[in-house]
Amino acid sequence: MGTVNGARHGDWIRADDPSVVGAARRAAAELGDDAGLDPDDAGRMALAVSEVTSNLVKHATDGMVLVRPHPEAERTVELVAIDRGPGIPDLERVLRDGYSTSGTLGIGMSSMIRNASGFDIYSLPGRGTVLSMHFTPRGTAAPALRASGLTRPIGEETVCGDAYAFVVTGEAITALLCDGLGHGLGALEASQAATEIFLEAPGEPPAAIVERVHRGLAATRGGAVAVARIAADTVSFCGLGNVSGWIVDGQSRHGMLSTPGIAGHQSRRLRQYEYAAPPHAVVVLHSDGLTERWDAAATPGLFTRSPAVVAAALLRDAAGRRDDACVVTVRLGDDAH
């Protein structure tokens, strides 16, 4: 069983000054030491992290980079980068033969791919680029990459009141997302409590987990909570409060129902819903820090990419700066990148 608690899982670095290149490289080096990367692997990671961050500083609009322990794989470092332009106009050519372009992440692309243990990217001209790469010690098995989660705090806050956790048990993945009421430390305490309660017994049915979280948050501010279990071609879902759940198949999406209320303080009778899911669909959970008006059809091909890239693109495109934001993505099937 693999367990991830995303209540505190890395900080975004705004790529608006050349000094952030060194900051990102140092953050990666510390995580590489923890992961057991040897000097050669650590050197390749440092080169790739520097290349990505430098390109964001030089060419991107609203570029941001996150370096963190990989949420689904032990002894693995992950880098996620996002920007709002200019995008890479001929991404297939860049990936095929290393052709250099003036697009944000096109420069040095072949070097990044060579130096990373795994790599995925999505780009639209005029919209920007999203990139994910990970680094593992030599000889380590490649992670499955079926699930990912990302958070971002409101404005210039240093803590995020939204949190997530997920557990992988065989072919099933159970994910929780909690949006702590308000923001700041009080919201963080509520969402952290929710993830800890979830991880005490993640094998229970989603409705039972949400009920347990509801009771356990009584001494906190409370929040909105959703739990989804993804197994084979079925999604079992229970939500309480203003939190969103979706099943995305290509360019269409289907919403999942939540019960009005506030976990910890106000709840009607909870209901668990069972949804059929097409093969290779993506389940998305997100807090109200992301608008529900995002359109899968506006980003053709995005939902064929890795869960980390999907989550990062949604965070970039649908999250405002006036609230904490959290998104979790889980892919059905075994075609993960």
C-alpha positions in Angstrom: 0.0 0.0 0.0 1.4 3.4 -1.0 0.4 6.4 1.1 0.7 10.2 0.3 -0.2 13.0 2.7 -0.1 16.2 0.7 -1.0 18.5 3.6 2.5 20.0 3.3 4.3 19.0 0.1 6.6 21.6 -1.3 6.5 25.3 -2.1 6.1 27.1 -5.4 8.9 29.4 -6.4 8.0 32.4 -8.6 10.4 32.6 -11.5 10.7 36.3 -11.7 14.4 36.9 -11.0 17.7 35.1 -12.0 18.4 34.3 -8.3 15.5 31.8 -8.2 17.6 29.5 -10.5 20.0 28.9 -7.6 17.2 28.6 -5.1 15.5 25.9 -7.2 18.8 24.0 -7.7 19.5 24.1 -4.0 16.0 22.8 -3.1 16.5 20.0 -5.6 19.9 19.1 -4.2 18.6 18.8 -0.7 15.8 16.5 -1.9 18.2 14.5 -4.0 20.3 13.8 -0.9 17.2 12.6 0.9 16.3 10.4 -2.1 19.8 8.8 -2.2 20.8 10.1 -5.7 24.5 9.5 -6.4 26.7 12.4 -7.5 26.2 11.7 -11.2 22.4 11.5 -10.9 22.4 14.6 -8.7 24.4 16.5 -11.3 22.0 15.6 -14.0 19.1 16.7 -11.9 20.8 20.0 -11.1 21.4 20.7 -14.8 17.8 20.0 -15.7 16.4 22.0 -12.9 18.6 25.0 -13.8 17.6 24.7 -17.5 13.9 24.8 -16.7 14.1 27.6 -14.2 16.4 29.7 -16.3 14.1 29.4 -19.3 11.1 30.4 -17.1 13.0 33.5 -15.9 14.1 34.5 -19.4 11.1 33.7 -21.5 7.9 33.0 -19.5 5.0 35.1 -18.3 4.0 34.2 -14.7 6.4 31.3 -14.6 6.5 29.2 -11.4 8.4 26.1 -10.4 7.8 23.5 -7.7 10.5 21.0 -6.5 9.3 18.4 -4.1 9.4 14.7 -3.1 7.4 12.8 -5.7 3.8 12.3 -4.3 3.5 8.7 -5.6 7.1 7.3 -5.5 9.6 6.9 -2.7 13.2 8.1 -3.2 12.1 10.3 -6.1 12.3 14.0 -6.7 9.7 15.8 -8.9 9.8 19.1 -10.6 6.7 20.8 -11.9 6.9 24.1 -14.0 4.0 26.2 -15.3 3.8 29.5 -17.2 1.3 31.5 -19.2 3.2 32.0 -22.4 4.4 32.1 -25.1 4.1 28.3 -25.5 6.0 26.1 -27.9 4.7 26.3 -31.4 6.1 23.0 -32.7 6.3 20.8 -29.6 6.3 17.5 -31.5 9.4 18.6 -33.5 11.1 19.7 -30.3 10.5 16.4 -28.6 11.5 14.4 -31.7 14.8 15.8 -32.6 15.7 18.4 -30.0 15.0 21.3 -32.3 15.5 24.6 -30.4 12.8 27.2 -30.3 12.3 30.5 -28.6 9.3 29.1 -26.8 9.6 29.2 -23.0 10.6 25.6 -22.4 11.8 24.6 -25.9 15.4 25.6 -25.4 17.5 22.7 -24.0 14.5 20.3 -24.2 16.6 17.4 -25.4 19.0 17.9 -22.5 16.2 18.0 -20.0 14.7 14.7 -21.4 18.1 13.0 -21.3 18.8 14.1 -17.7 15.4 13.2 -16.2 14.2 9.7 -15.2 10.8 10.7 -16.5 9.4 13.7 -18.4 6.1 15.0 -19.6 5.0 18.3 -21.2 1.9 20.0 -22.5 2.0 23.3 -24.4 -0.4 25.5 -26.4 0.9 28.6 -28.3 -0.4 31.7 -26.7 -1.5 29.8 -23.5 1.8 28.6 -22.1 3.5 25.4 -21.1 3.3 22.9 -18.3 6.1 20.5 -17.6 6.8 17.7 -15.2 9.9 15.6 -14.7 11.2 13.3 -12.0 14.5 11.9 -10.9 15.1 8.5 -9.2 18.3 6.8 -8.1 19.9 4.6 -10.7 18.4 1.1 -10.9 15.1 2.2 -9.2 11.9 1.0 -10.8 9.9 3.7 -12.6 6.9 5.0 -10.6 3.4 4.2 -11.9 2.4 7.9 -12.1 -1.4 7.2 -11.8 -2.1 10.1 -9.3 -1.0 13.5 -8.4 -2.0 16.5 -6.3 -1.0 20.1 -6.1 -1.7 23.0 -3.7 -1.1 26.7 -3.8 -1.8 29.3 -1.1 -3.8 32.5 -1.5 -1.8 35.5 -2.5 1.5 35.8 -0.7 0.5 33.4 2.2 3.2 30.9 3.1 0.8 28.1 4.2 -2.1 26.6 2.2 -5.4 25.8 4.0 -6.2 23.1 1.3 -4.7 19.6 1.5 -5.0 16.2 -0.1 -4.0 12.6 0.5 -4.3 9.4 -1.4 -3.6 5.8 -0.8 -2.8 3.2 -3.5 -3.9 -0.4 -2.7 -3.4 -2.8 -5.5 -5.3 -1.4 -8.5 -7.5 0.9 -6.4 -6.7 4.5 -5.4 -8.5 6.3 -2.7 -8.1 10.1 -2.6 -9.2 12.8 -0.1 -9.3 16.5 -0.7 -10.0 19.0 2.1 -10.6 22.8 1.8 -10.1 24.2 5.3 -12.5 27.0 6.0 -10.9 30.4 5.3 -7.2 30.4 4.9 -4.0 30.7 7.0 -3.0 28.5 9.9 -6.6 27.8 11.1 -7.5 26.4 7.7 -4.3 24.4 7.5 -4.9 22.8 10.9 -8.4 21.7 9.7 -7.1 20.3 6.4 -4.2 18.5 8.1 -6.5 17.0 10.6 -8.7 15.7 7.8 -5.8 14.0 6.0 -4.6 12.4 9.2 -8.1 11.1 10.0 -8.4 9.7 6.5 -5.1 7.9 6.7 -6.1 6.1 9.9 -8.6 3.9 7.9 -8.5 4.7 4.2 -10.0 1.4 3.3 -13.5 2.3 4.6 -16.2 3.3 2.1 -15.9 7.0 1.0 -19.1 8.0 2.9 -17.8 6.4 6.1 -14.5 8.3 5.7 -16.3 11.6 5.2 -18.5 10.9 8.3 -15.4 10.1 10.3 -13.7 13.3 9.1 -16.9 15.3 9.9 -16.9 14.1 13.5 -13.1 14.6 13.8 -13.1 18.2 12.7 -15.5 19.5 15.3 -12.7 21.2 17.3 -11.4 22.9 14.2 -12.7 25.5 11.8 -14.0 22.7 9.6 -14.0 22.7 5.9 -15.2 21.0 2.7 -14.2 17.4 2.1 -14.4 14.9 -0.8 -13.3 11.3 -1.0 -13.2 9.3 -4.2 -12.2 5.6 -4.6 -11.1 4.8 -8.2 -11.1 1.0 -8.9 -11.4 -0.7 -12.3 -14.2 1.2 -14.2 -16.0 2.6 -11.1 -15.6 5.8 -9.1 -17.2 5.8 -5.6 -17.6 9.4 -4.4 -18.8 11.2 -1.3 -18.5 15.0 -0.8 -19.5 17.4 1.9 -19.5 21.1 1.3 -18.2 23.2 -1.6 -15.8 20.9 -3.3 -15.8 19.6 -6.9 -15.4 16.2 -8.3 -15.3 15.3 -12.1 -14.8 12.4 -14.4 -13.1 13.6 -17.6 -13.2 11.5 -20.7 -11.3 13.2 -23.6 -12.9 16.6 -24.0 -16.1 16.0 -22.0 -16.6 15.9 -18.2 -19.2 14.6 -15.8 -19.8 16.2 -12.4 -20.1 14.2 -9.2 -22.6 15.3 -6.5 -21.7 16.6 -3.0 -23.9 17.2 0.0 -24.2 20.8 1.3 -22.6 21.5 4.6 -19.4 22.2 6.5 -17.3 19.2 7.7 -17.0 19.5 11.5 -20.0 21.7 12.0 -23.0 21.1 9.7 -24.0 18.0 7.7 -27.1 16.5 6.2 -27.4 12.8 5.7 -24.3 11.8 3.6 -24.7 9.9 0.4 -22.2 7.9 -1.5 -22.6 7.8 -5.3 -21.2 5.2 -7.7 -20.2 6.3 -11.2 -19.2 4.3 -14.2 -15.9 5.6 -15.7 -14.6 5.0 -19.2 -11.2 3.4 -19.6 -8.4 5.9 -19.3 -10.6 8.6 -18.0 -9.2 11.1 -15.4 -10.9 11.8 -12.1 -10.4 15.4 -10.9 -11.1 16.7 -7.4 -10.6 20.4 -6.6 -11.4 23.0 -4.0 -13.4 26.2 -4.8 -10.1 27.9 -5.2 -10.5 26.7 -8.8 -13.5 27.8 -10.8 -15.8 25.1 -12.1 -15.9 26.9 -15.4 -12.8 25.2 -16.8 -13.4 23.5 -20.2 -11.7 20.3 -21.1 -12.4 21.0 -24.8 -10.3 24.2 -24.6 -7.1 22.2 -24.0 -7.1 19.5 -26.6 -5.0 16.5 -25.6 -4.3 17.7 -22.1 -6.2 14.8 -20.4 -4.0 12.2 -22.2 -1.0 13.6 -20.3 0.4 12.5 -16.9 -1.7 13.3 -13.8 1.0 15.9 -12.7 0.7 17.8 -15.9 -3.1 17.7 -15.9 -3.1 19.0 -12.3 -0.6 21.7 -13.0 -2.5 22.9 -16.1 -5.8 23.1 -14.2 -4.1 24.9 -11.3 -2.7 27.5 -13.8 -5.9 28.0 -15.8 -8.7 27.6 -13.3 -7.2 28.9 -9.9 -7.5 32.5 -8.9 -5.2 34.3 -6.4 -8.0 35.2 -4.0 -8.2 31.8 -2.3 -6.2 28.7 -1.5 -6.3 26.1 -4.3 -5.9 22.4 -4.4 -6.4 19.9 -7.2 -6.0 16.1 -7.3 -5.9 14.0 -10.5 -6.2 10.2 -10.8 -6.0 8.3 -14.1 -7.9 5.1 -14.6 -6.1 2.3 -16.3 -2.4 1.6 -16.8 -1.5 4.0 -19.5 0.1 6.7 -17.2 3.1 8.6 -18.5 
